[in-house]
Amino acid sequence: MGTVYKTLDVKNSGFRELIQNIRGSQQSIWFVFFSVKNRLTPNRLYHVGPLARIGPNHLLLSDPEAIRKMLAARSLYTRGPWYDSLRIDPHRANLITERDEKKHRVLRQQMAAGYAGNDVDELESTINERIAEWISYISCNAASDASKTVKFDMARSMQYLTTDVISHLCFGKPFGFVKTHGDVYGFIATLESRLPFIENFSVIVELNRVLSAICSIPFLKNRLLPQPTDEDGLGKIVGISRKVVDERFEPDAVPRNDILGSFLRNKIPREQAESEITISLFAGSDTTATSLRGTILHIATNPQVYSRLVNEISTASMTGKISNPMANEEAANLPFLQACIKEGLRIFPPITSLRERAVPAGGDTILGHFVPAGTNIGINMAGTLLNEVFGHDADVFRPDRWFEKDPAKLNRMERVHELVFGHGGTSCLGIKIANMTLNKTLVELFRNYDIAVINPTNPWKSRCHGIFFQQDFWLRITSRGDQVSV
């Protein structure tokens, strides 16, 4: 590693001279070290300044307007080599990793209808069905009462729910995580074991070229990369994706109105569809689970917020403002719930990975600093969401901030907050599914149950490797009694 790093340091010496006046580290090894040790916090980098140096030719940006400019639809910034680290196969790009702007634009157009739910029959009823199964599982297996306490790990259970939601929407049926209440196919274990390595490859991006070269040799590729014949892990998911795609191409196959069906109708090639549907399972399940877990934690540990939210949901239920199950458009009748969701996403953004962009030819001036072409600019999303526009208590979970009476200030807050879901050509295609899942899950959870964190001073184990892994989020859940499950 020392030899590789020395070579990279010499190669990037020109960048070092040009951006040496920007505060931060001139080396990138520190970033790997703190990532591995899980001691890298967004606050630490945010307080260095809105533009911080994290390597020889790597900067970290947390200024919202500069980020919007960089991500704008007609921006000349391009996706940097950071994205290569996310490829399942180093020789095949997908929607997330495609660095060619024209190809990426075409993929987005082909996939937009599926992710937006426009081509998916009964999108909302499918999400209702999966949440109903989850609520039923809690009632039958995890509810405490006066005679006993059942410890319920919301961290794992929430990911079981979101994985079943996205797999049902993608394939037309769920994987069955909630039913078994286990890690089907070792899906979650694989994600948690691979992400730390991927994160390191995303910091020392030249390692991706080494992996690509190695995987050019079939013998080595078959041993290093997940294979569809694997019995568990990522390879098993790839195998399931391939099997389902193959079934869709059989002569007597009936067209399906799910996300995969939408991809195929919009002329996404067969092998590309396999890759995209596999990636969607990872991208769609963990991020939504993180958003839900973070929001639930902050609600459950704030008595005033908790009681106010439960009262809003109960009152809306009794007065008919929300149905059972709640229709998604009825979520607008729950303004405090919307404030809690916004604040949860702000305090605990689901993605904190760098998502680096390369500065275009001719360089650019960012916050008064000239930055040469080819410099990689990462996004500090967690730091961005601590922007001063949110007030002096930006690091505090306070849903009431979203009832700001000054329209101009509220608009500035909204402009910063919407960056959670990307911007321009990088905006999240699955935002409709994510928001619907957030709204419905939180309503049904707090409508049906009272929840308490068993260990408030140490509520969970949480690690961040660009996305969050949480476990041991132990809750005591009791039925509210006056409500009927969905």
VOGU-3710 file (C-alpha; in Angstrom, 3 decimals, decimal comma):
1> mgtvyktldv> 0,000/0,000/0,000  2,891/2,364/0,790  4,363/1,982/-2,723  0,984/2,565/-4,353  0,352/5,636/-2,233  3,803/7,113/-2,941  3,154/6,777/-6,675  -0,208/8,494/-6,363  1,289/11,268/-4,261  3,895/12,083/-6,936
11> knsgfreliq> 1,284/11,906/-9,681  -0,933/14,425/-7,897  1,787/16,859/-6,851  0,539/19,435/-9,348  -2,886/19,475/-7,746  -1,278/19,839/-4,321  0,427/23,065/-5,333  -2,746/24,568/-6,824  -5,136/23,816/-3,952  -2,660/24,021/-1,063
21> nirgsqqsiw> -4,362/27,144/0,344  -7,582/25,216/1,041  -7,787/23,957/4,615  -7,680/20,233/5,288  -5,400/17,255/4,747  -3,004/16,937/1,817  -3,098/13,157/2,141  -5,941/10,682/1,634  -4,641/7,803/3,769  -6,120/9,505/6,849
31> fvffsvknrl> -9,555/9,268/5,234  -9,181/5,519/4,800  -7,953/5,135/8,384  -10,838/7,011/9,962  -13,331/5,291/7,667  -12,099/1,858/8,701  -12,170/2,887/12,363  -15,636/4,399/11,848  -14,479/7,638/13,463  -15,066/9,963/10,536
41> tpnrlyhvgp> -17,915/12,310/11,398  -19,490/14,883/9,075  -19,341/17,501/11,841  -15,553/17,212/12,021  -15,201/17,973/8,325  -17,993/20,569/8,274  -16,287/22,733/10,875  -13,109/22,880/8,789  -15,085/25,069/6,399  -17,511/24,847/3,461
51> larigpnhll> -14,650/23,713/1,213  -12,193/21,317/2,824  -9,260/19,377/1,472  -9,296/15,616/2,055  -6,514/14,442/-0,268  -3,944/15,495/-2,885  -6,619/16,321/-5,479  -9,795/15,773/-3,475  -11,959/18,474/-1,915  -15,122/18,222/0,156
61> lsdpeairkm> -17,928/20,717/-0,395  -20,751/21,601/1,991  -21,981/24,896/0,542  -25,532/24,280/-0,770  -25,508/26,785/-3,624  -22,113/25,585/-4,847  -23,425/22,003/-4,742  -26,514/22,986/-6,741  -24,300/24,613/-9,357  -22,086/21,531/-9,564
71> laarslytrg> -25,049/19,133/-9,913  -27,183/21,305/-12,208  -28,586/19,663/-15,349  -26,305/21,653/-17,678  -23,260/21,617/-15,435  -19,937/20,796/-17,091  -18,865/18,821/-14,035  -18,710/15,089/-14,719  -18,915/12,050/-12,500  -15,483/11,253/-11,155
81> pwydslridp> -13,696/7,909/-10,762  -15,272/7,578/-7,307  -18,306/6,006/-9,020  -16,265/3,120/-10,422  -16,015/1,672/-6,918  -19,775/0,979/-6,841  -19,861/-1,312/-9,859  -20,873/-4,908/-9,231  -18,854/-5,819/-12,325  -15,966/-3,387/-13,016
91> hranliterd> -16,616/-3,733/-16,756  -20,338/-2,900/-16,660  -21,825/0,404/-15,539  -25,319/0,941/-14,177  -27,490/3,971/-13,483  -25,550/4,849/-10,347  -22,057/4,283/-11,753  -22,379/5,396/-15,396  -19,895/8,253/-15,911  -20,702/8,995/-19,540
101> ekkhrvlrqq> -23,200/11,859/-19,256  -25,120/11,003/-22,439  -25,466/7,326/-21,519  -26,503/8,268/-18,002  -29,164/10,636/-19,331  -30,599/7,911/-21,578  -30,693/5,423/-18,684  -32,553/7,919/-16,495  -35,126/8,473/-19,225  -35,620/4,732/-19,665
111> maagyagndv> -35,967/4,070/-15,944  -37,898/7,134/-14,783  -41,406/5,732/-15,327  -40,643/2,572/-13,360  -39,134/4,326/-10,364  -41,838/7,000/-10,367  -44,460/4,259/-10,233  -46,153/5,408/-13,433  -45,715/1,963/-14,992  -46,322/0,010/-11,784
121> delestiner> -49,830/-1,295/-11,185  -51,131/-0,865/-7,659  -47,982/0,836/-6,383  -49,658/2,182/-3,285  -51,630/-0,976/-2,511  -48,418/-3,019/-2,782  -46,721/-0,810/-0,198  -49,849/-1,051/1,983  -49,737/-4,841/1,731  -46,135/-5,066/2,818
131> iaewisyisc> -46,625/-2,663/5,744  -49,742/-4,568/6,837  -47,727/-7,798/6,949  -45,065/-6,051/9,030  -47,617/-4,615/11,468  -49,182/-8,062/11,783  -45,781/-9,606/12,523  -45,202/-7,118/15,336  -48,642/-7,812/16,829  -48,123/-11,573/16,773
141> naasdasktv> -44,451/-11,808/17,686  -43,044/-8,604/19,139  -45,716/-6,892/21,235  -45,067/-6,446/24,941  -47,746/-6,193/27,628  -48,064/-5,795/31,385  -46,853/-9,337/31,972  -43,788/-9,335/29,740  -41,322/-7,256/27,750  -40,367/-8,431/24,286
151> kfdmarsmqy> -37,167/-6,836/22,993  -37,700/-5,893/19,368  -34,779/-4,932/17,110  -36,236/-2,163/14,958  -32,938/-1,822/13,082  -33,112/-5,228/11,444  -36,890/-5,362/11,210  -37,081/-2,057/9,362  -34,650/-3,289/6,734  -36,679/-6,466/6,334
161> lttdvishlc> -39,713/-4,299/5,594  -38,032/-1,961/3,100  -36,350/-4,853/1,282  -39,691/-6,612/0,892  -41,260/-3,387/-0,385  -38,643/-2,790/-3,069  -38,361/-6,466/-4,099  -42,153/-6,675/-4,477  -42,197/-3,514/-6,600  -39,256/-4,725/-8,701
171> fgkpfgfvkt> -40,217/-8,373/-9,232  -43,942/-8,513/-8,505  -43,442/-10,447/-5,253  -41,456/-9,890/-2,036  -38,351/-11,793/-1,022  -40,026/-12,769/2,260  -37,804/-10,973/4,785  -40,735/-9,967/7,002  -42,362/-13,402/6,862  -39,201/-15,190/7,986
181> hgdvygfiat> -37,909/-12,183/9,913  -34,432/-13,129/8,863  -31,710/-12,124/6,438  -32,925/-14,030/3,390  -30,018/-15,059/1,110  -27,539/-13,256/3,389  -28,488/-10,044/1,576  -27,910/-7,651/4,483  -24,761/-9,414/5,700  -23,260/-9,123/2,217
191> lesrlpfien> -24,067/-5,435/2,019  -22,520/-4,747/5,404  -19,364/-6,739/4,684  -18,719/-5,293/1,207  -19,376/-1,602/1,838  -16,240/-0,932/3,942  -14,070/-2,284/1,098  -16,011/-0,312/-1,490  -15,527/2,823/0,596  -11,759/2,341/0,622
201> fsvivelnrv> -11,730/1,783/-3,144  -13,693/5,014/-3,518  -11,011/6,942/-1,616  -7,968/5,464/-3,389  -9,715/5,335/-6,745  -6,717/3,952/-8,605  -7,423/0,615/-6,940  -10,475/0,320/-9,196  -8,185/0,153/-12,225  -6,240/-2,635/-10,573
211> lsaicsipfl> -9,458/-4,566/-9,927  -10,643/-3,964/-13,486  -7,379/-5,338/-14,868  -7,536/-8,406/-12,634  -11,148/-9,075/-13,629  -10,149/-9,044/-17,294  -8,802/-12,529/-16,603  -11,851/-14,875/-16,598  -10,310/-17,299/-14,099  -9,791/-14,533/-11,548
221> knrllpqptd> -13,035/-12,717/-12,329  -15,096/-15,793/-11,512  -13,426/-16,025/-8,116  -13,458/-12,368/-7,163  -16,888/-11,229/-8,317  -20,290/-12,491/-7,167  -21,658/-15,187/-9,448  -25,329/-15,930/-10,177  -24,711/-19,539/-9,111  -23,784/-18,492/-5,543
231> edglgkivgi> -25,998/-19,862/-2,792  -26,158/-16,631/-0,831  -25,017/-13,023/-0,743  -24,874/-10,651/-3,662  -24,351/-13,477/-6,143  -27,651/-15,038/-5,064  -29,449/-11,733/-5,699  -27,769/-11,466/-9,109  -28,931/-15,015/-9,839  -32,511/-14,209/-8,851
241> srkvvderfe> -32,455/-11,093/-11,020  -31,158/-13,095/-13,982  -33,769/-15,819/-13,493  -36,639/-13,328/-13,367  -35,332/-11,422/-16,401  -34,976/-14,702/-18,325  -38,586/-15,585/-17,490  -39,733/-12,248/-18,913  -38,149/-13,167/-22,271  -39,836/-16,559/-22,596
251> pdavprndil> -42,209/-16,856/-25,612  -45,321/-17,234/-23,465  -44,314/-14,647/-20,876  -47,089/-12,304/-19,764  -46,010/-8,631/-19,547  -45,792/-7,495/-15,918  -46,486/-3,996/-14,690  -43,718/-3,812/-12,122  -40,426/-1,909/-12,139  -38,597/-4,617/-14,102
261> gsflrnkipr> -41,437/-4,735/-16,620  -41,151/-0,978/-17,054  -37,401/-1,237/-17,683  -37,924/-3,846/-20,387  -40,766/-1,940/-22,058  -38,492/1,089/-22,216  -35,890/-0,895/-24,185  -33,297/-1,447/-21,486  -31,131/-4,350/-22,753  -31,417/-7,714/-21,036
271> eqaeseitis> -28,050/-7,735/-19,246  -28,430/-4,078/-18,304  -31,835/-4,831/-16,783  -30,257/-7,538/-14,603  -27,697/-5,066/-13,299  -30,190/-2,258/-12,735  -32,725/-4,362/-10,893  -30,000/-5,758/-8,609  -28,694/-2,289/-7,801  -32,209/-1,013/-7,107
281> lfagsdttat> -32,613/-3,614/-4,358  -29,532/-2,324/-2,555  -30,090/1,374/-3,199  -33,800/1,350/-2,441  -33,897/-0,749/0,704  -31,071/0,482/2,904  -31,532/4,216/2,368  -35,244/4,102/3,180  -34,595/1,909/6,222  -31,988/4,384/7,485
291> slrgtilhia> -34,398/7,295/7,055  -37,089/5,467/9,014  -34,775/4,287/11,790  -33,240/7,728/12,281  -36,615/9,442/12,354  -38,113/6,888/14,762  -35,148/7,212/17,127  -35,420/10,987/17,320  -39,191/10,893/17,790  -39,089/8,163/20,436
301> tnpqvysrlv> -36,422/9,933/22,506  -38,190/13,310/22,488  -41,317/13,095/24,692  -42,877/16,340/23,457  -42,415/15,423/19,805  -43,644/11,886/20,448  -46,871/12,884/22,192  -47,634/15,605/19,658  -47,186/13,245/16,704  -49,278/10,471/18,264
311> neistasmtg> -52,013/12,986/19,058  -51,999/14,299/15,478  -52,287/10,788/14,025  -54,980/9,719/16,523  -57,057/12,848/15,957  -56,781/12,525/12,183  -57,864/8,879/12,421  -60,903/9,636/14,575  -62,028/12,621/12,484  -61,629/10,834/9,163
321> kisnpmanee> -58,769/12,980/7,890  -56,796/9,813/7,241  -58,101/6,412/6,205  -57,076/2,994/7,445  -54,717/2,307/5,777  -53,826/5,915/5,066  -53,974/7,029/1,433  -50,736/8,735/0,490  -52,394/12,021/-0,464  -53,882/12,143/3,046
331> aanlpflqac> -50,383/12,545/4,495  -50,741/16,263/3,744  -53,347/16,315/6,546  -50,547/15,504/9,000  -48,298/18,594/8,968  -46,384/17,635/12,101  -45,610/14,213/10,630  -44,222/15,954/7,540  -42,092/18,182/9,756  -40,771/15,130/11,632
341> ikeglrifpp> -39,871/13,378/8,370  -38,079/16,447/7,005  -36,194/16,906/10,239  -35,316/13,213/10,400  -33,857/13,310/6,893  -31,943/16,480/7,750  -30,450/15,240/11,009  -29,808/11,731/9,691  -29,409/11,813/5,884  -29,560/8,311/4,381
351> itslreravp> -26,493/8,813/2,165  -23,254/10,486/3,250  -20,942/9,094/0,559  -18,739/11,508/-1,395  -20,332/11,133/-4,851  -17,415/13,043/-6,326  -17,570/15,220/-9,425  -14,564/16,161/-11,548  -13,891/19,845/-12,193  -14,282/20,580/-15,948
361> aggdtilghf> -11,623/21,779/-18,376  -10,336/25,236/-17,548  -10,957/24,788/-13,850  -13,506/26,604/-11,733  -13,653/29,088/-8,893  -15,431/27,680/-5,853  -16,116/29,954/-2,884  -13,291/32,241/-3,940  -10,755/29,465/-4,521  -9,532/28,544/-7,991
371> vpagtnigin> -9,747/24,777/-8,405  -7,926/23,167/-11,364  -9,542/20,856/-13,904  -9,627/17,222/-12,838  -9,884/17,947/-9,122  -12,435/15,657/-7,484  -15,117/17,457/-5,471  -17,002/15,366/-2,933  -20,309/16,298/-1,316  -20,548/16,587/2,459
381> magtllnevf> -24,303/16,121/2,684  -24,427/15,783/6,468  -22,472/19,026/6,797  -24,626/20,783/4,213  -27,735/19,969/6,235  -26,196/21,765/9,240  -26,162/25,011/7,243  -26,756/28,224/9,151  -30,075/28,727/7,357  -31,514/26,166/9,788
391> ghdadvfrpd> -30,608/28,346/12,768  -28,131/28,249/15,616  -29,499/24,876/16,755  -29,078/23,154/13,380  -27,605/20,077/15,069  -30,779/19,566/17,131  -33,839/17,562/16,064  -36,554/20,236/16,167  -39,484/19,634/13,783  -41,019/23,006/14,658
401> rwfekdpakl> -38,360/24,739/12,570  -40,398/23,676/9,520  -43,262/25,928/10,635  -41,109/28,985/9,947  -43,375/32,008/9,366  -40,963/33,905/7,105  -41,695/32,568/3,578  -38,303/33,655/2,237  -36,400/31,860/5,005  -38,568/28,753/4,676
411> nrmervhelv> -37,847/28,698/0,945  -34,095/28,870/1,632  -34,426/25,982/4,065  -36,366/23,940/1,510  -33,728/24,600/-1,175  -31,018/23,194/1,066  -33,093/20,282/2,322  -34,109/19,061/-1,141  -30,442/18,265/-1,821  -30,986/15,158/0,354
421> fghggtsclg> -32,508/13,587/-2,758  -29,907/14,971/-5,167  -30,304/17,686/-7,752  -30,531/18,065/-11,501  -29,460/14,991/-13,406  -28,618/13,222/-10,150  -31,954/13,650/-8,373  -33,348/10,441/-6,889  -35,703/8,681/-9,299  -37,281/6,703/-6,479
431> ikianmtlnk> -38,306/9,681/-4,344  -42,027/8,930/-4,762  -41,620/5,360/-3,498  -39,378/6,510/-0,644  -41,750/9,247/0,529  -44,767/6,962/0,299  -42,997/4,305/2,363  -41,910/6,871/4,962  -45,391/8,365/5,319  -47,258/5,095/5,536
441> tlvelfrnyd> -44,817/3,231/7,783  -44,619/5,978/10,394  -48,388/6,494/10,465  -49,178/2,806/10,912  -46,441/2,307/13,506  -47,512/5,212/15,721  -51,228/4,672/15,065  -51,072/1,084/16,342  -48,321/1,050/18,951  -46,657/2,860/21,784
451> iavinptnpw> -42,905/2,466/21,560  -40,085/2,999/24,036  -36,332/2,778/23,521  -35,017/0,177/25,949  -31,609/1,827/26,366  -31,995/5,566/25,606  -28,367/6,393/26,448  -27,071/3,754/24,038  -30,016/3,164/21,691  -28,271/1,321/18,865
461> ksrchgiffq> -25,036/0,388/17,158  -24,487/2,531/14,091  -21,685/2,516/11,528  -21,344/4,693/8,473  -19,604/3,663/5,264  -21,298/6,103/2,918  -24,609/4,595/3,962  -25,507/3,639/7,508  -25,618/0,215/9,107  -27,597/0,026/12,312
471> qdfwlritsr> -28,294/-2,883/14,581  -29,437/-3,593/18,131  -32,026/-0,796/18,078  -34,034/-2,428/20,843  -37,568/-1,193/21,469  -40,420/-2,148/23,768  -43,604/-2,057/21,697  -47,104/-2,199/23,174  -50,459/-2,093/21,429  -52,333/1,183/21,772
481> gdqvsv> -55,555/-0,799/22,000  -57,839/1,894/20,634  -56,652/1,419/17,065  -57,155/-1,297/14,488  -54,188/-2,573/12,506  -54,133/-2,100/8,755
//
